[in-house]
């Protein structure tokens, strides 16, 4: 009964997932590079954290608007996997204890977006690149 109605919403909900995940990723980049929102993060230029911030900023913007969605999502997914194994996994085996829950979740959300595309509310879909 609900299956048909819910399925018709899939492209829109995929777009909402992409936009929300991208805004959260973008927030990490703006905190690192632009100091907004104010945080403890202020990486030295060209450090790993600074490079991650650049990638978060660029892929975050691209993913919010849905432009070059698949390449941006692939890069963001890899960044999050890298962040987990470099920054979180060495602290403790369990994600709940090493603070890596978000990095893992981001990694797989962006991997899904890489496979599924940006959804119906994206520049890619409007220009026929989806």
C-alpha positions in Angstrom: 0.0 0.0 0.0 2.7 2.5 1.0 5.4 1.0 -1.2 4.3 2.7 -4.4 3.8 6.1 -2.7 7.1 5.9 -0.9 9.1 4.8 -4.0 7.9 7.8 -5.9 9.5 10.0 -3.2 12.9 8.3 -3.5 14.6 10.8 -5.8 13.5 13.7 -3.7 14.6 12.1 -0.4 17.9 11.2 -2.0 18.4 14.9 -2.7 17.5 15.8 0.8 20.0 13.3 2.2 22.7 14.7 -0.1 22.0 18.3 0.9 21.9 17.6 4.6 25.0 15.4 4.6 26.8 18.0 2.4 25.9 20.9 4.7 27.3 19.0 7.7 30.5 18.2 5.7 30.7 21.9 4.6 30.4 23.0 8.2 33.6 21.0 9.0 35.4 22.8 6.2 34.2 26.3 7.1 35.1 25.7 10.8 38.7 24.7 9.8 39.4 27.2 7.1 37.1 30.2 7.8 36.6 30.0 11.6 32.9 29.7 11.3 31.3 28.3 13.3 33.9 29.1 15.9 35.7 26.0 16.9 39.0 24.7 18.3 40.1 23.8 14.8 42.7 26.1 13.2 45.0 23.9 11.2 48.3 25.1 9.8 48.3 25.8 6.1 49.0 22.7 3.9 48.8 20.4 7.0 46.6 17.2 6.6 43.8 18.9 8.5 44.0 22.0 6.3 43.9 19.9 3.1 40.9 18.0 4.5 39.2 21.3 5.2 39.8 22.4 1.6 38.3 19.1 0.3 35.4 19.4 2.8 34.7 23.0 1.6 34.9 22.2 -2.1 33.0 18.9 -2.1 30.5 20.3 0.4 29.6 23.1 -1.9 29.4 20.9 -5.0 27.3 18.3 -3.1 24.9 20.9 -1.7 24.0 22.2 -5.2 24.4 18.7 -6.8 27.0 19.7 -9.3 29.5 17.0 -10.3 27.8 14.9 -7.6 29.3 11.5 -8.2 33.0 12.6 -8.4 32.5 14.9 -5.4 30.7 12.2 -3.4 33.5 9.7 -4.2 36.2 12.2 -3.0 34.2 13.0 0.1 33.7 9.3 0.9 37.4 8.6 0.5 38.2 11.6 2.7 36.0 10.3 5.5 37.5 6.8 5.3 40.9 8.3 5.4 39.9 10.6 8.4 38.6 7.5 10.2 41.7 5.4 9.8 44.2 8.2 10.4 42.4 10.2 13.1 40.0 7.8 14.9 41.0 4.1 14.6 44.4 4.5 16.3 42.7 5.8 19.4 40.5 2.7 20.0 39.1 -0.2 18.0 35.5 0.7 18.8 34.0 3.7 17.0 31.9 4.7 20.0 35.1 5.0 22.0 37.3 6.6 19.3 34.8 9.3 18.2 34.7 8.0 14.6 31.0 7.2 14.3 30.3 10.3 12.1 33.3 9.6 9.9 32.1 6.1 9.2 28.5 7.2 8.6 29.6 10.1 6.3 31.9 7.6 4.4 29.0 5.3 3.6 26.4 8.0 2.9 28.7 9.6 0.4 29.5 6.2 -1.1 25.8 5.6 -1.6 25.4 9.1 -3.2 28.3 8.2 -5.5 26.4 5.1 -6.7 22.9 6.6 -6.6 23.6 10.1 -7.9 22.3 13.4 -6.6 18.6 12.8 -6.9 16.0 14.9 -8.7 16.9 18.2 -6.9 20.3 18.7 -8.3 22.1 20.7 -10.9 23.3 17.4 -12.5 19.6 16.3 -12.9 18.6 19.6 -14.4 21.4 19.6 -16.9 21.1 15.9 -17.8 24.4 14.8 -16.2 22.7 12.6 -13.5 
